[in-house]
Every structure is written in C-alpha cells, then in structure tokens.
Amino acid sequence: MEKVWLKNYPQGVPAEINPGRFSSLRELFEQSVRDYGSKPAYTNMGRTITYNELDRLSRDFAAWLQNVAGLGRGDRVALMMPNILQYPIAVFGALRAGLTVVNTNPLYTTRELEHQLNDSGATVIVIVENFAHVLSDVIVRTKVRRVVLTAVGDMLSFPKSAIVNFVVRRIRKQVPAYDLPQSVRFKDVLAQGERWRRFLERIGTRSNDFAARLSRARFVYLHRHENATHWLPL
C-alpha cells in the first residue's frame, strides 16, 4: 500500500518508528526531558511550561503520591480534569510513581462517576473544583480517601491565575457548592511533594526510586523536624 500520508509529514519526522525503543511511557517521557529540556512542552491560556519544568513538577507530584498519600505500585489515581496544565503534571507524576491513571470524564453524572470510581478502585482523585459537587455527592460510596482540588487558573502566572479563578468562581459562577472538607489543594500538594523530593535527594534517593528507603526517610525526617506533622499527614 502506498503511504500517501508521508508527503504531509514535516521535515525531520521519520516515516517509521522503533516500537521497542522504550519499555514504558515513563522511559519515553524521561528521554524527552533529556532531549528537549528547555523547549516548550505544553501551553495553556498563555502560560507555557518547558520539559524541564514538567519534569520537576511531575517529580514533586510523584513524591506526594508516594510519601503523603501513601500509594504503592499499581494503585489507581483518578484524574477528572479538562485540558489544563495540571493534567500532564498529574499524569506523568502518577506514572513516575508506578501508579495507574484512571482518566475520568469531567462531564460525568453522579451515577457515572460513582460507577467509574468503584469499577477502577481509585483511592485518590485529582479534580477541578468546577466538578467537585458531583464527587461530593458520591464520595462516601467509593474507595476514594484523598481528594486533590484544583482551579482552572492555578498553574497560570500571577495575576492572570487570580483573575481567571475569580471570573470562573464569581462572575461566571461555574463552581457549584460542594462539601469535601478533607480535600487538599493541588498547589499545596506540589509544595509538600517538593519538600519530600528535596529531602530524599539530600539523603541520596531519587524521588521516583525511593520505595526501598521510604521508612528510613520518614523516620529521619520526622526526627529532624519535630513540627513536621502539621504539613505531612502520614
């Protein structure tokens, strides 16, 4: 069969690929970071993050998932978001932590969301606050035990982030009331994850390879930081 589509490929794009070059999506992502570190990876609403930024932020999220949320290899993380910058950070963070990503349609009804969460066995969900009211109605009937909330503009630069979130919440009124008192904010999660990642790197452990030394790391950290428990709910 003549491959007529090849004539539309931009210069430098190969006609064939080696499907065995990478053993996992994580390996593919980390090679992309090495190859294109300073180049744009994603752009959303005027904000662009580079591969290096995505590498750092996804490591922070992975560190939080493993050390604060306490997830282990194969555990399920549901992502209920549209195409915003938080999504690739959460996807690659979960994959780097050895977890399974459960893509969840933001437009699901309560019945559909309850079924998806129970069918997948997800115990953590990252959700845009616009849809949090749907989760609020069903969470008690699921296995979800940690909720990470984010707003549409959270990863934009200031002051645009504050303006976008204000308009979505107050002007357009696109965030219905919800009741998720145990939820944490996405940016707080990244900050906690960064502290864990930096600490573990200081004791010689990379944030995506520290499972074997996790217990020792927690012991050392909590002994060095007597007040750590107020931001590290282990």
Phi, psi and omega in degrees: 000132179287129182271078186294339182288342184296333182292345179265358179289135175297157179301134179096349178274120183290150178284334180230154176237162176260101184294346181264005184294322181242140182272346182200165175296325178299315180296319178299315181296314184292328174291322178297322177297317180294324184280325190232028190317312185270000183270157181297135176257312181218145175231134180212124176052041176088353179256129179244134172245141180276171176298322179295319178295317179297322176301310182294314183293322179290327175295319179298317180293321177298319179298320178295315181301318184281320191260326180263311178286339176072029182277152179239173184309129177089349177298154186261135175238119180273137178240114183243079186216152168279195182278085175233168186296335179297332185296305180297328177298315181290319180300305184288330174296316179295317179296321180292334178276000179081023185258171178255127180272130177248097178292129187233124182298123179297343182265009178300144170282173179300318181296316181294319180293317178301315179297315182298316182293318180288323180293323182276334184078022181298137178247347176229142176226138172252122190220139174287137187300339177302333184247009184295333180296330178291314178297321182303328183282340188237350192300327182292343180258017179234179178267003182295127180238352175222132181240126176251117182261141174221158176250157186307319186267008189303324184262008176278164179284149176282140009268000183301323180301314180293322180294313181299313181295323178295316181296315181298318184279314192258325183271306180277343179052053183260012178239090178299157180299143179215163181230094179225071189296338182266007183285159176234156182273146184303316181292327175293322177299315179297322179294317177296316180297322178297319179297317178296315182299314181297318179297312182293326177292328178294329179265012171091024181235127176287149187293343179253011181223025191256014185301319185293336183250013186298314182299315178297319181298316179297317181299311181296316184297312184292334175284332179274338184233089187298332182260017187292336188295343181286343176235003175235078183285082182280000000 
